[in-house]
Amino acid sequence: MKDDSERIERLLVLLLLEAMKNSSQKEKAWKLNQAGFSNIDISELLDTSPAVIATYIYSRKKKKLKKK
């Protein structure tokens, strides 16, 4: 059963990434983060390092706080 749920999760990620193919890597990282993926998972999906993803997420959250 676990294999099926992992396949479904990967399929959903592929669909999300396909829908966002014209978006920046930062935007993709943010959306995947909002969907509950870890920085490590996101970095593997976007072929980058977890540190880069952490920087994207941190800068986005910091920007949101400044707007308030």
ZIURLIN-V527179 format. One record per helix or strand of 3 or more residues. SS is the DSSP state (h for helix, s for strand). FROM is the first residue (numbers start at 1). LEN is the number of residues. If there is no record, write none. Layout:
SS,FROM,LEN  SS,FROM,LEN
//
This chain:
h,2,18  h,25,10  h,39,8  h,50,18
//
